[in-house]
Amino acid sequence: MFFQNPIYDLDDLTRWVAAGKIQLPDFQRPWKWDDERIRALLATVTMGYPLGVVMTLETGGERTRFKQRPLAGVTLSDDVEAEQLLMDGQQRMTSLYQALRSGAAVETTDARKKKVRRWYYIRIETAISPEADHDEAVISVPEDRILRDDFGRTVTLDLSTQEAECAAGYFPLRLVFDTAATQAWMWQYADNAERREQWTAFTDKVLENIKKYRVPVIRLTKNTPKEAVCTVFEKVNTGGVTLNVFELLTASYAADPAYYREHGHDFQLLEHWESVLAALSEHRVFNGPNSGERLASSDFLQAVCLVSTLHRYRRREPSPDDVPVASCKRRDILDLPLEEYLTWAPRVVEALHWTAHFLDSQGIFSYRDLPYRTQIVPLAAIRTVLGGETETAEALEKIARWYWCGVLGEQYGGSLESRFPRDLEQVTGWVRGGREPESVTAATFRAARLDTLASRNSAAYKGVYALILRQGCYDWIYGKDVIDATVFEDQQVDVVRIFPKTWCEKQGVPLARRISIVNKTPLTSHTARVIGTRAPSVYMRALETETGLRGNWLDDAIGTHLIDAANLRANDFNAFYAARYRELVALVEDAMGRLTIPAETESENAADYEGAETE
């Protein structure tokens, strides 16, 4: 046998990580879990739920020598040799080590992929309550351990001192394996009978779960052949396919006895899903040219589940805490009866047709340019519930405003299982005369963000790009018609730099500005070739020659892109950038229905975002 199956205490595993006894083979990819996933993992451990199997390789084998490196956040001297190499489980073990034992703030990213440093806490009252959602007990706070709102002006939670932690009832998870520190914290927290009772319950229900948490390990021995190690690693990290909700539901529906009695055969969810994709294939926003560019089955199931649960429980009395009754969590989808699925799936398909046309009206013509694929879920559910009520000008304006607050406020990049139901209920209520949804009232856009929007990795980048199309712009050669979905596809419209890269480099234009969305606009591939690497004043004369248009007509076409053509003719990048920056800020404010945060109030730095374009 080339492997063993020990079970280790999490306490021991994280201690071995800190000491360098467990390290990584150098071919492992970097650690990159975001804040949301770390919080979810910590919640799993605090509740005593399994986190899966970890795989290691015993070092010292003659045939399996690999260069090693410590896990992210661990500092070791060069002479420390690992006893085991972590083959599978890097993201989980690194997250747990950094959050529970490292003694330093965890270096991760937020929902916008912005680099942040976070500490993790668990709210004692929530963690011990049988009615509370224990997933929400774990929170993260910034490095200074203070949560702020209202653009930093209002402190909503201060955990900057142990006294403040105890007063608020938030236990710092960084102390969980430090018995003396936990004891000292407890003495300050449990200063009355009620709190002593809470601490006892918290110890039993949470702390003991973590301290006694055990992790199953597949430990490959040092005699494992290198070929076997490579095969196992490849299958675990890239080739392994976990059973997802769609597959579990497929198996469940196929065994539905009522459907079989009525139809004489099993229901095949996969076949039904393929028919849904065929019905929606006309829409490029759901069906791109590449295999990965199409509506996901998980999105469709979530939309169906949202509508089903909302209607199933709509007769309940409204919750005094305004808790949504709709839901689309994994367990809700797995509990979705086949009868409910068959009732709502066709209506969601109809809603998705409407959704595609709505996105088209917002300047989003392809899957590639869809800011958030996930926002399709609540959008389709909203249409399913409202039906024809969405057709009025007022309803469309509200839905569009909610949509752009989500995109430009960058609200759909994190955990969404609670946002989807809230948006469904609050937006439908708003359309019917209720108050503004939280997604609208809480949305913010920093004007300085325009300086950092440089690639399609950002939803806000795609959003600004779509807004330029939405407000109606003309190509600079094919100027007879506004760039709509037809022109977009037929003439191969894409992002083009207004002041070309080569010209900018020669003139010393800062990188952040020359790659910003401010210096980009949608144009046809033909126009892009004419622009090439020329200075704006030069390519404008070439455009006039090619089109036969008089200069003022070309200036008008350029103006539809919110660009002052006079600045192009003068090759004045700074004047161009300042003027278009103001125009794009106004465009964003109009879409969101609210003022942006001025650049001088809240600055942004492209280096703070992952995946930024660098040329």
C-alpha positions, 0 to 999 in steps of 0.5 A, spaced: 500 500 500 502 506 498 498 510 502 495 510 510 489 514 513 490 517 519 486 522 522 489 528 525 487 534 530 486 540 527 490 543 532 496 539 530 495 540 523 496 547 524 501 547 529 505 542 524 504 548 518 507 553 523 513 549 524 514 547 517 513 540 518 507 540 513 509 544 507 507 545 499 511 542 493 513 548 489 509 546 483 502 547 487 499 554 485 498 560 490 493 560 495 488 565 493 481 564 497 477 570 498 474 573 505 467 570 503 470 563 502 474 563 509 468 565 513 464 559 510 470 555 512 471 557 519 463 557 520 464 549 518 469 548 523 465 552 528 459 547 527 463 541 527 461 539 520 466 536 516 471 540 511 473 534 507 479 530 506 486 532 506 492 529 502 499 529 504 506 526 501 511 523 506 518 526 504 524 522 504 523 518 498 528 517 493 523 517 487 519 523 490 523 529 491 520 535 490 522 543 492 518 545 498 515 551 500 511 553 506 504 555 506 502 562 505 503 566 511 508 562 514 516 564 515 521 559 516 529 559 516 532 555 510 534 549 513 527 547 516 525 540 512 518 538 511 516 531 514 509 532 509 508 535 503 500 538 502 498 535 495 490 537 496 487 541 501 492 548 500 486 553 500 483 550 506 489 549 511 492 555 509 485 559 511 485 555 517 492 556 519 492 564 518 485 565 521 486 561 527 494 560 529 498 565 525 497 571 530 496 576 524 491 579 520 489 574 514 491 577 507 485 575 502 481 579 497 474 582 498 468 581 493 471 586 488 477 582 488 481 588 492 486 586 497 485 586 504 487 584 511 482 581 515 481 578 522 475 573 524 471 573 530 465 569 532 459 572 535 457 568 541 450 570 542 449 568 535 453 561 535 449 559 541 442 560 539 438 554 536 434 559 532 440 563 529 443 562 522 450 559 525 453 561 518 452 568 520 455 568 526 462 568 523 464 575 521 471 578 518 473 585 520 479 590 517 486 590 520 484 595 525 478 591 527 473 597 526 467 596 522 465 603 519 459 605 514 457 611 511 464 612 507 468 611 513 464 616 518 460 612 522 463 606 526 458 600 526 462 595 530 469 596 534 473 590 536 480 594 537 481 592 544 480 586 548 475 590 552 471 592 546 471 585 544 468 582 550 463 588 551 460 586 544 461 579 545 465 577 539 470 572 540 477 572 536 478 566 533 485 567 533 486 565 540 482 559 539 488 554 540 492 559 545 489 556 552 492 562 556 489 567 552 482 564 551 482 564 559 484 571 560 479 573 555 474 569 558 475 572 565 474 579 562 468 577 558 464 573 563 463 578 568 456 576 570 451 570 571 448 571 564 455 571 561 458 566 565 452 561 562 453 564 555 460 562 555 459 555 558 454 554 552 459 557 547 465 553 550 460 546 549 457 548 542 463 552 539 470 552 542 470 544 543 468 543 536 474 547 534 479 544 539 477 537 538 476 538 530 479 532 527 481 532 519 481 525 515 488 525 511 490 520 505 497 520 507 501 517 501 508 514 503 515 516 501 515 509 497 509 512 492 512 512 485 513 519 482 508 517 476 503 515 481 504 521 485 503 526 479 497 522 477 493 522 484 495 530 484 492 531 477 486 527 478 485 531 485 486 538 483 484 538 476 480 532 473 476 530 479 469 532 479 464 533 485 457 531 485 453 538 484 446 540 486 444 539 479 447 531 478 444 530 485 437 533 483 437 529 477 438 522 481 432 525 485 427 526 480 429 520 476 426 516 482 420 520 483 414 515 483 408 520 482 411 522 475 413 515 473 406 513 475 403 518 470 408 518 464 410 511 464 417 513 465 422 517 469 423 524 468 430 526 465 432 533 468 438 533 463 434 532 457 429 538 460 435 542 461 438 541 454 431 543 451 432 549 456 438 551 453 436 550 446 430 554 447 434 560 449 440 559 444 438 565 440 440 570 445 448 571 445 448 573 452 446 566 454 450 563 449 457 565 447 461 562 442 465 558 447 463 552 451 463 556 457 459 562 455 452 559 456 447 560 462 449 555 468 444 550 470 445 552 477 443 559 475 437 556 472 435 552 478 436 557 483 431 562 479 426 556 479 427 555 487 427 562 488 420 563 485 417 556 488 419 558 495 416 565 495 410 562 492 410 556 497 410 561 503 407 567 501 401 566 505 405 566 511 405 572 516 410 577 514 417 577 519 418 582 524 425 582 522 424 583 514 427 576 513 426 573 506 421 567 505 424 566 498 430 562 498 435 558 494 440 555 498 443 548 496 438 544 501 432 548 498 434 546 491 435 539 493 428 539 497 425 542 491 419 537 489 419 535 482 412 538 481 414 545 483 420 544 478 415 542 472 410 548 474 415 554 475 421 552 470 417 554 463 415 560 467 422 562 468 424 560 461 419 565 459 422 570 464 429 569 461 427 571 454 425 577 457 431 578 461 435 577 455 431 583 451 432 587 458 440 586 458 440 588 450 436 594 452 441 596 457 447 595 452 449 588 454 449 584 447 454 578 449 456 573 454 463 576 454 460 583 456 455 580 462 458 584 468 455 579 473 452 572 470 449 571 477 445 577 477 441 573 471 438 569 477 434 575 481 433 578 474 429 572 471 425 571 478 423 578 479 420 577 472 417 571 473 413 574 479 411 580 476 410 578 469 406 583 465 407 588 471 414 589 469 412 592 462 410 599 464 416 605 464 416 606 471 417 599 473 423 598 467 426 604 470 426 601 477 428 595 475 434 598 471 436 602 477 436 596 481 440 592 476 446 598 475 446 599 483 448 592 483 453 592 477 456 599 479 456 598 486 460 591 485 455 587 489 454 581 486 461 578 487 461 575 494 456 570 497 449 571 494 445 566 497 442 571 502 442 577 497 438 573 491 431 572 496 432 579 499 433 582 492 427 578 489 422 580 495 424 587 495 425 589 488 418 586 486 415 590 492 418 596 490 415 596 483 409 595 486 409 601 490 414 599 496 420 602 499 427 602 495 431 595 496 437 595 500 441 594 494 439 600 491 440 604 498 446 601 500 450 602 493 456 606 492 460 608 486 467 612 488 468 616 482 476 614 482 474 607 481 474 609 473 482 610 474 482 603 476 477 600 471 482 597 466 480 590 464 474 585 463 475 582 470 471 587 473 464 587 473 464 595 473 468 595 467 463 592 463 458 596 466 461 602 464 462 599 457 455 597 457 452 604 459 456 607 453 453 603 448 446 604 452 446 611 451 447 611 444 453 611 440 455 611 433 461 608 430 466 612 427 466 609 420 459 606 420 456 612 422 449 611 419 446 607 425 447 607 432 451 601 435 446 596 437 446 588 438 446 587 430 451 592 429 455 589 435 455 582 432 456 584 424 461 589 425 465 585 430 465 591 435 470 591 441 473 596 446 478 600 442 483 605 446 482 612 444 489 615 445 493 608 442 498 605 447 504 607 442 502 614 442 501 614 450 508 611 451 511 616 447 508 621 450 509 619 457 502 618 459 501 614 466 500 607 465 493 607 469 490 612 465 492 610 458 489 603 460 483 606 464 476 605 461 476 612 460 481 612 455 477 606 451 470 606 447 466 601 443 468 601 436 468 596 430 474 592 428 475 596 421 475 603 425 480 600 430 484 598 424 484 605 421 486 608 428 492 603 429 497 606 433 496 613 430 496 620 434 488 622 434 489 628 430 492 623 424 487 618 425 481 623 425 484 625 418 484 618 416 477 617 418 475 623 414 478 621 408 475 614 408 468 616 410 468 622 406 465 625 412 466 632 413 469 634 420 463 636 424 460 630 422 465 626 424 466 630 431 458 629 432 459 621 431 465 622 436 461 626 441 456 620 442 461 617 445 462 622 450 468 625 447 470 632 446 473 631 439 477 638 439 481 634 444 483 629 439 484 634 434 489 637 439 492 631 441 491 633 448 490 627 453 489 631 459 484 635 457 480 629 454 481 625 460 478 630 465 472 631 460 471 624 459 472 622 466 466 627 468 462 625 463 462 618 465 461 620 472 455 623 470 453 617 466 454 612 472 450 617 477 444 617 472 444 609 471 444 608 479 440 614 481 445 617 486 451 621 486 458 618 486 463 619 491 468 624 489 475 622 487 478 627 492 474 624 498 475 617 496 481 615 492 483 608 489 489 605 487 489 600 481 495 596 485 490 594 490 486 590 485 487 583 483 487 581 475 488 588 473 491 590 466 498 591 466 500 591 458 
